[in-house]
Amino acid sequence: MTLPTKNKEGNHPNVKVRSGILLGSPYLLWMVIFIVVPLAMIFYYGLIDKNGAFTLDNLTAILSAEHAKALWLAILLAVAATMICLILAYPLAFILSRTKMSKQGFIVLLFILPMWMNFLLRTLAWQTLLEKTGVINNILAWLRLPALNIINTPYAIVFGMVYNFLPFMILPIYNSLIKIDINVVNAARDLGANAFDVFKKIIFPLSIPGMISGITMVFIPALTTFVISKLLGGSKILLIGNVIEEEFTQAGNWHLGSGLSIVLMLFIIVNMVISAVFDKEGEGSFL
């Protein structure tokens, strides 16, 4: 009878495999219960009608005028919020990456600190600030300035998206910038490259994985959000997230809500595939 071989440390490989499976079993169980099972339910309800027969009507319902309008408006606002976040985040991340190491941790904490507060509370706070009789308009009235009437408009929704999701753009870009070897930058300068050339040919190309990661992390929640649009946009502005939420909670039509969710999931998958292509090694991730 042959005995199992041992590795250099004197341990049996099978023992390590079994211990790894044992340690990972709680996470596998968590994934099955909270990821696999909900997704299976979404596909189950989305591909059958109320009688239990297979149908694609729940998916093609996205082509109706009401649902298509909500989808394209959600895409438009999500793209706008993502681009604004990118424009604001890149200079901030660049400046942050050039600060002294002793100050970087504190500044990063300032960006992360609002994320510790409940997402709903943050949005409710801006609803109070932006409403017609809110704090901002009271200050403007005291200064004899015209009122700011953006509440219950698409602009308020984009503002809420930018405020809530900006840290998700800053941190991946910052993570990519601090990974750039300073010796490469110094070598370029020694060879006669000016500051613009260094940024154009070295810093910017090497920070693209962080930008792609940030775009993904902002665009996906911005596309699927319904809380921001509900609180800051009012009931008159419906995004596809609001339509799906109402189908589940108000209309009780899980079949249509699941079908629309599957269609929305396709956009998310495409976005994630693009991110994976441009950031194969996960260099833009800050996790």
C-alpha positions as CSV (number, residue, x, y, z in Angstrom):
1,M,0.0,0.0,0.0
2,T,1.4,3.4,-1.0
3,L,1.3,6.2,1.5
4,P,0.2,9.8,0.5
5,T,3.1,12.0,-0.5
6,K,4.0,14.9,1.6
7,N,5.0,18.4,0.5
8,K,8.2,20.3,1.6
9,E,6.5,21.3,4.9
10,G,5.7,17.7,5.7
11,N,2.0,18.1,5.3
12,H,-0.3,16.0,3.1
13,P,-1.8,18.1,0.2
14,N,-5.2,16.4,0.7
15,V,-5.3,17.7,4.3
16,K,-4.7,21.2,3.1
17,V,-7.4,20.9,0.5
18,R,-9.9,19.6,3.0
19,S,-9.1,22.2,5.6
20,G,-9.5,24.9,2.9
21,I,-12.9,23.6,1.9
22,L,-13.9,23.4,5.6
23,L,-12.8,27.0,6.2
24,G,-14.5,28.3,3.1
25,S,-17.8,26.4,3.6
26,P,-19.4,29.3,5.5
27,Y,-18.7,31.7,2.7
28,L,-19.9,29.2,0.1
29,L,-23.1,28.7,2.1
30,W,-23.5,32.5,2.3
31,M,-23.1,32.8,-1.5
32,V,-25.6,30.1,-2.2
33,I,-28.3,31.5,0.1
34,F,-27.9,35.2,-0.7
35,I,-26.6,35.2,-4.3
36,V,-27.4,31.9,-6.1
37,V,-30.9,31.4,-4.7
38,P,-32.1,35.0,-5.3
39,L,-30.8,34.9,-8.8
40,A,-32.4,31.6,-9.5
41,M,-35.7,33.0,-8.2
42,I,-35.4,36.0,-10.5
43,F,-34.8,33.9,-13.5
44,Y,-37.6,31.5,-12.5
45,Y,-40.2,34.2,-12.1
46,G,-38.9,36.2,-15.1
47,L,-39.3,33.3,-17.5
48,I,-42.8,32.2,-16.6
49,D,-46.2,33.8,-16.5
50,K,-48.8,33.8,-13.8
51,N,-50.0,30.3,-14.9
52,G,-46.5,28.8,-14.7
53,A,-46.0,28.6,-18.4
54,F,-42.7,29.5,-20.1
55,T,-42.8,33.0,-21.7
56,L,-40.5,35.8,-22.9
57,D,-43.2,38.5,-22.5
58,N,-41.7,39.6,-19.2
59,L,-38.4,40.3,-21.0
60,T,-39.8,41.9,-24.1
61,A,-41.9,44.2,-21.9
62,I,-38.9,46.4,-21.7
63,L,-39.7,47.4,-25.3
64,S,-43.0,49.1,-24.3
65,A,-43.0,52.9,-24.4
66,E,-43.1,53.4,-20.6
67,H,-40.4,50.9,-19.8
68,A,-38.1,51.9,-22.6
69,K,-38.4,55.5,-21.6
70,A,-37.5,54.6,-18.0
71,L,-34.5,52.5,-19.1
72,W,-33.0,55.1,-21.5
73,L,-33.5,57.9,-18.9
74,A,-31.8,55.7,-16.3
75,I,-28.9,55.1,-18.8
76,L,-28.6,58.8,-19.6
77,L,-28.5,59.9,-16.0
78,A,-26.1,57.1,-15.0
79,V,-23.7,58.1,-17.8
80,A,-24.0,61.8,-16.9
81,A,-23.3,61.0,-13.2
82,T,-20.4,58.7,-14.1
83,M,-18.7,61.3,-16.3
84,I,-19.1,64.0,-13.7
85,C,-17.6,61.7,-11.1
86,L,-14.7,60.9,-13.4
87,I,-14.0,64.6,-14.1
88,L,-14.1,65.4,-10.4
89,A,-12.4,62.3,-9.1
90,Y,-9.3,62.2,-11.4
91,P,-7.8,65.5,-10.3
92,L,-8.6,64.8,-6.6
93,A,-7.0,61.3,-6.8
94,F,-4.0,62.7,-8.6
95,I,-3.5,65.4,-6.0
96,L,-4.0,62.9,-3.2
97,S,-1.4,60.5,-4.7
98,R,1.1,63.4,-4.7
99,T,0.6,64.3,-1.0
100,K,2.9,63.2,1.8
101,M,2.3,59.7,3.1
102,S,1.5,61.0,6.6
103,K,-1.5,63.0,5.2
104,Q,-2.8,60.4,2.7
105,G,-4.5,58.2,5.2
106,F,-6.3,61.1,6.8
107,I,-7.5,62.5,3.4
108,V,-8.6,59.0,2.3
109,L,-10.6,58.7,5.5
110,L,-12.4,62.0,4.7
111,F,-13.6,60.5,1.5
112,I,-14.6,57.2,3.1
113,L,-16.2,58.7,6.2
114,P,-19.6,59.7,4.5
115,M,-19.9,56.1,3.3
116,W,-20.1,55.0,6.9
117,M,-23.4,56.8,7.2
118,N,-26.6,55.0,6.0
119,F,-27.2,55.5,2.3
120,L,-30.8,56.4,2.9
121,L,-30.0,59.0,5.5
122,R,-27.5,60.7,3.3
123,T,-30.0,61.0,0.5
124,L,-32.7,62.2,2.9
125,A,-30.3,64.9,4.1
126,W,-29.9,66.3,0.6
127,Q,-33.6,66.2,0.1
128,T,-34.0,68.5,3.1
129,L,-31.2,70.7,1.9
130,L,-32.4,71.0,-1.7
131,E,-36.2,71.3,-1.3
132,K,-37.8,74.7,-2.0
133,T,-38.0,75.7,1.6
134,G,-34.8,73.9,2.6
135,V,-31.6,75.1,4.2
136,I,-29.9,76.1,0.9
137,N,-32.8,78.2,-0.4
138,N,-33.2,79.8,3.0
139,I,-29.5,80.8,2.9
140,L,-29.9,82.1,-0.7
141,A,-33.0,84.1,0.3
142,W,-31.1,85.6,3.2
143,L,-28.3,86.6,0.8
144,R,-30.9,88.1,-1.6
145,L,-30.1,85.6,-4.3
146,P,-32.5,83.6,-6.5
147,A,-33.8,80.3,-5.2
148,L,-32.3,77.0,-6.4
149,N,-35.2,75.0,-7.8
150,I,-33.6,71.7,-8.7
151,I,-35.5,69.3,-6.4
152,N,-37.7,66.8,-8.2
153,T,-35.7,67.3,-11.4
154,P,-33.2,65.0,-13.2
155,Y,-30.5,67.4,-12.1
156,A,-31.2,66.6,-8.5
157,I,-31.0,62.9,-9.3
158,V,-27.6,63.3,-10.9
159,F,-26.5,65.4,-8.0
160,G,-27.5,62.7,-5.6
161,M,-25.7,60.1,-7.6
162,V,-22.5,62.1,-7.8
163,Y,-22.5,62.7,-4.1
164,N,-23.2,59.1,-3.1
165,F,-20.9,57.4,-5.7
166,L,-18.0,59.8,-6.0
167,P,-15.8,57.9,-3.5
168,F,-16.2,54.7,-5.6
169,M,-14.5,56.6,-8.5
170,I,-11.8,58.3,-6.4
171,L,-10.5,55.3,-4.6
172,P,-9.8,53.0,-7.6
173,I,-8.1,55.8,-9.5
174,Y,-6.1,56.7,-6.4
175,N,-5.1,53.1,-6.0
176,S,-3.8,52.9,-9.6
177,L,-1.9,56.2,-9.3
178,I,0.0,55.2,-6.2
179,K,1.0,51.9,-7.8
180,I,2.9,53.8,-10.5
181,D,6.7,53.3,-10.0
182,I,8.2,56.7,-9.3
183,N,11.4,55.5,-11.0
184,V,9.6,55.3,-14.3
185,V,8.5,58.9,-14.0
186,N,11.9,60.0,-13.0
187,A,13.5,58.1,-15.9
188,A,11.1,59.9,-18.3
189,R,12.1,63.3,-16.9
190,D,15.8,62.4,-17.1
191,L,15.2,61.7,-20.8
192,G,13.8,65.1,-21.4
193,A,10.1,64.6,-21.1
194,N,8.2,67.6,-19.7
195,A,5.3,67.3,-17.1
196,F,2.7,67.1,-19.8
197,D,4.5,64.3,-21.7
198,V,5.0,62.4,-18.5
199,F,1.3,62.6,-17.7
200,K,0.2,61.8,-21.3
201,K,2.5,58.9,-21.9
202,I,3.0,57.4,-18.5
203,I,0.7,58.4,-15.7
204,F,-2.6,58.5,-17.7
205,P,-2.1,55.2,-19.5
206,L,-1.1,53.4,-16.3
207,S,-4.2,54.9,-14.5
208,I,-6.7,53.6,-17.1
209,P,-7.4,50.3,-15.1
210,G,-8.4,52.4,-12.1
211,M,-10.6,54.6,-14.3
212,I,-12.3,51.6,-15.8
213,S,-12.9,50.1,-12.4
214,G,-14.3,53.4,-11.1
215,I,-16.6,53.8,-14.1
216,T,-17.9,50.3,-13.4
217,M,-18.4,50.9,-9.7
218,V,-20.3,54.1,-10.3
219,F,-22.3,53.2,-13.4
220,I,-23.8,50.0,-12.1
221,P,-25.3,51.4,-8.9
222,A,-26.3,54.6,-10.7
223,L,-28.2,52.6,-13.3
224,T,-30.0,50.4,-10.9
225,T,-30.8,53.0,-8.2
226,F,-34.3,53.8,-7.2
227,V,-33.9,55.4,-3.8
228,I,-32.1,58.5,-5.1
229,S,-34.6,59.0,-7.9
230,K,-37.5,58.5,-5.6
231,L,-36.4,61.0,-2.9
232,L,-34.7,63.6,-5.0
233,G,-36.6,63.2,-8.3
234,G,-40.1,62.9,-7.0
235,S,-42.8,60.5,-8.2
236,K,-42.9,62.2,-11.6
237,I,-39.4,60.9,-12.7
238,L,-39.3,57.1,-13.0
239,L,-36.1,55.3,-13.8
240,I,-36.0,51.6,-14.6
241,G,-35.1,50.9,-11.0
242,N,-38.2,52.6,-9.8
243,V,-40.3,50.6,-12.2
244,I,-38.9,47.3,-11.0
245,E,-39.3,48.3,-7.4
246,E,-42.9,49.3,-7.9
247,E,-43.7,46.0,-9.7
248,F,-42.4,44.1,-6.7
249,T,-43.7,46.2,-3.8
250,Q,-46.9,47.9,-5.1
251,A,-48.2,45.9,-8.1
252,G,-47.1,42.6,-6.7
253,N,-46.1,41.4,-10.2
254,W,-43.0,39.4,-9.5
255,H,-43.0,38.0,-13.0
256,L,-42.7,41.4,-14.8
257,G,-40.4,42.8,-12.1
258,S,-38.1,39.8,-12.5
259,G,-38.2,40.0,-16.3
260,L,-37.2,43.6,-16.3
261,S,-34.4,42.8,-13.7
262,I,-33.0,40.2,-16.1
263,V,-32.8,42.8,-18.9
264,L,-31.1,45.3,-16.6
265,M,-28.7,42.5,-15.5
266,L,-27.6,42.2,-19.1
267,F,-26.4,45.8,-19.1
268,I,-24.5,45.2,-15.9
269,I,-22.9,42.1,-17.3
270,V,-21.7,44.0,-20.4
271,N,-20.3,46.7,-18.2
272,M,-18.4,44.2,-16.1
273,V,-17.0,42.4,-19.1
274,I,-15.7,45.7,-20.4
275,S,-14.1,46.3,-17.0
276,A,-12.5,42.8,-17.0
277,V,-11.1,43.3,-20.5
278,F,-9.3,46.6,-19.6
279,D,-8.4,45.6,-16.0
280,K,-7.4,42.0,-16.3
281,E,-5.2,42.0,-13.2
282,G,-7.5,43.9,-11.0
283,E,-5.1,46.8,-10.7
284,G,-7.9,49.4,-10.3
285,S,-9.5,47.6,-7.4
286,F,-9.1,49.1,-4.0
287,L,-10.4,46.1,-2.1
